[in-house]
Amino acid sequence: MSAIEAVIFDWAGTTVDHGSLAPVKAVTEVFARHGVRISDDDARRDMGLFKKDHIRRILAIQHVDLAWRMCYRRPPDERDVESLFTDFAPLQMEILDQHSDVIAGAPDAAALLRERGIKLGATTGYTRPMMKKVMHRAAAQGYAPDVSLCPDDVAGGRPNPWMCLRLAIEFELTSTAAAVKVGDTPSDIHEGLNAGMWVVGVSRTGNEVGLSADALSALAEGERARRIQLACETLTHAGAHYVVESVAMLEPVLDRINERLSAGERP
């Protein structure tokens, strides 16, 4: 095995929804509707997880737990997780209509990979109904991976490797080392590493910077560079083998990984 056989992309913040805005807006709004205000930073901290797991993690944040206790006179429990998730799902479906445009360069990057005979997969923290909406909009804008999996398609979401491993089986890869996982969150990085794959982080368009393309462009050059660098450091610290600013910059990294595979290296 001396060449990449598949690339597995994340969705929000990687190939659609520049800045990963849709899940943040939905999560902060559903908590507000339940009487507890959380910040965007609280919502972004564990982004990329299956959304029910994400809600559970937010409730475990110390100041959110305290705010919940003050509001309800008891600690949050699984009943609250279920209630929040039940309300979150339709709210997220509404917000996806506003924030699921394909990120510039993603369709071209996908086309280049297909020209090289590379299979395209995708994983997400969204549920299947949410994913169907995102996939429909993305396809209309020129981006459609071969197979896209959700946590409810397998035994669980990130950081577990099950979605990536299922794709490796469906694509009949010679090895998980012949796949590259690409995503914008630490949970993406851990998912790929746990699956035994090469992992590439995405900084500028993703959750760690957390801004739309227009909002990012409006920043002063120094501040923009600072935020992108911080995102790069976070993803590198999480274990990414490489970090690119956007998927449009992925191809040279794949060439480098192919060189390492030819030399006998593995993730």
URPEDA-V714064 format. One record per residue. RES is the residue in one small letter. SS is DSSP state (H for helix, E for strand, C for the rest). OMEGA is omega in whole degrees, 0 to 359 (none if undefined). D_CENTER is the distance of its C-alpha to the mean C-alpha in whole Angstrom. Layout:
RES_SS_OMEGA_D_CENTER ; RES_SS_OMEGA_D_CENTER
This chain:
m_C_184_28 ; s_C_181_27 ; a_C_177_25 ; i_C_180_21 ; e_C_181_21 ; a_E_171_17 ; v_E_182_14 ; i_E_184_11 ; f_E_163_8 ; d_C_176_4 ; w_C_188_6 ; a_E_179_5 ; g_C_181_6 ; t_C_179_6 ; t_C_175_9 ; v_E_173_10 ; d_C_179_10 ; h_C_182_11 ; g_C_181_11 ; s_C_185_8 ; l_H_186_12 ; a_H_181_12 ; p_H_179_10 ; v_H_180_12 ; k_H_181_15 ; a_H_182_15 ; v_H_180_15 ; t_H_181_18 ; e_H_182_20 ; v_H_175_20 ; f_H_179_21 ; a_H_179_24 ; r_H_177_25 ; h_C_172_26 ; g_C_182_28 ; v_C_179_25 ; r_C_173_24 ; i_C_181_21 ; s_C_174_19 ; d_H_179_16 ; d_H_177_16 ; d_H_182_16 ; a_H_184_13 ; r_H_190_11 ; r_C_181_12 ; d_C_181_10 ; m_C_179_7 ; g_C_177_5 ; l_C_168_8 ; f_C_193_10 ; k_H_177_12 ; k_H_176_15 ; d_H_179_14 ; h_H_178_12 ; i_H_179_16 ; r_H_179_18 ; r_H_179_16 ; i_H_179_17 ; l_H_180_21 ; a_H_176_21 ; i_C_190_21 ; q_H_184_25 ; h_H_175_25 ; v_H_175_23 ; d_H_180_25 ; l_H_180_28 ; a_H_178_28 ; w_H_179_27 ; r_H_179_31 ; m_H_182_32 ; c_H_189_32 ; y_H_179_32 ; r_C_176_35 ; r_C_178_33 ; p_C_176_30 ; p_C_179_26 ; d_C_184_26 ; e_H_175_25 ; r_H_179_27 ; d_H_176_25 ; v_H_181_21 ; e_H_180_22 ; s_H_178_24 ; l_H_182_21 ; f_H_178_19 ; t_H_179_21 ; d_H_181_22 ; f_H_189_18 ; a_H_180_18 ; p_H_178_20 ; l_H_178_19 ; q_H_178_15 ; m_H_178_17 ; e_H_185_19 ; i_H_179_17 ; l_H_178_15 ; d_C_183_18 ; q_C_189_18 ; h_C_173_14 ; s_C_176_13 ; d_C_178_15 ; v_E_179_14 ; i_C_181_13 ; a_C_178_16 ; g_C_182_17 ; a_H_179_14 ; p_H_179_17 ; d_H_178_19 ; a_H_179_17 ; a_H_180_17 ; a_H_179_21 ; l_H_179_21 ; l_H_180_20 ; r_H_177_22 ; e_H_179_25 ; r_C_179_24 ; g_C_181_24 ; i_C_179_20 ; k_E_184_19 ; l_E_175_15 ; g_E_178_13 ; a_E_173_10 ; t_E_187_8 ; t_C_170_6 ; g_C_179_7 ; y_C_172_9 ; t_C_180_13 ; r_H_178_15 ; p_H_177_17 ; m_H_183_14 ; m_H_179_12 ; k_H_179_16 ; k_H_180_16 ; v_H_181_13 ; m_H_179_14 ; h_H_180_18 ; r_H_181_17 ; a_H_180_15 ; a_H_179_18 ; a_H_180_21 ; q_C_172_19 ; g_C_180_19 ; y_C_181_16 ; a_C_176_16 ; p_C_181_15 ; d_C_179_17 ; v_E_177_16 ; s_E_183_13 ; l_E_178_12 ; c_C_178_11 ; p_H_181_12 ; d_H_174_16 ; d_H_185_16 ; v_C_185_17 ; a_C_180_18 ; g_C_184_15 ; g_C_179_11 ; r_C_6_10 ; p_C_176_11 ; n_C_185_14 ; p_C_194_14 ; w_H_179_15 ; m_H_180_13 ; c_H_181_13 ; l_H_176_17 ; r_H_178_17 ; l_H_178_16 ; a_H_178_18 ; i_H_182_21 ; e_H_180_21 ; f_C_181_21 ; e_C_180_24 ; l_C_177_22 ; t_C_180_25 ; s_C_174_23 ; t_H_177_19 ; a_H_177_20 ; a_H_180_20 ; a_E_177_17 ; v_E_175_14 ; k_E_183_10 ; v_E_179_8 ; g_E_189_5 ; d_C_182_5 ; t_C_173_6 ; p_H_179_9 ; s_H_173_8 ; d_H_182_6 ; i_H_182_9 ; h_H_177_11 ; e_H_181_10 ; g_H_179_11 ; l_H_180_14 ; n_H_178_15 ; a_C_180_16 ; g_C_183_18 ; m_C_168_16 ; w_E_184_16 ; v_E_177_12 ; v_E_177_12 ; g_E_178_10 ; v_E_189_9 ; s_C_193_11 ; r_C_187_13 ; t_C_194_11 ; g_C_186_8 ; n_C_186_8 ; e_C_170_11 ; v_C_169_13 ; g_C_181_12 ; l_C_173_15 ; s_C_179_15 ; a_H_180_17 ; d_H_181_20 ; a_H_179_20 ; l_H_179_19 ; s_H_182_22 ; a_H_180_24 ; l_C_171_24 ; a_C_186_26 ; e_H_181_26 ; g_H_180_26 ; e_H_178_24 ; r_H_180_21 ; a_H_180_21 ; r_H_182_21 ; r_H_179_18 ; i_H_179_17 ; q_H_178_18 ; l_H_178_17 ; a_H_178_14 ; c_H_180_15 ; e_H_179_17 ; t_H_182_14 ; l_H_176_12 ; t_H_179_15 ; h_H_178_17 ; a_H_176_14 ; g_C_180_15 ; a_C_177_14 ; h_C_178_16 ; y_E_173_16 ; v_E_175_14 ; v_E_179_14 ; e_C_179_14 ; s_C_180_13 ; v_H_176_13 ; a_H_183_16 ; m_H_188_17 ; l_C_192_16 ; e_H_179_19 ; p_H_178_21 ; v_H_178_19 ; l_H_177_19 ; d_H_179_23 ; r_H_178_23 ; i_H_177_21 ; n_H_177_24 ; e_H_181_27 ; r_H_176_25 ; l_H_179_25 ; s_H_179_29 ; a_C_178_30 ; g_C_179_29 ; e_C_176_26 ; r_C_181_23 ; p_C_none_20
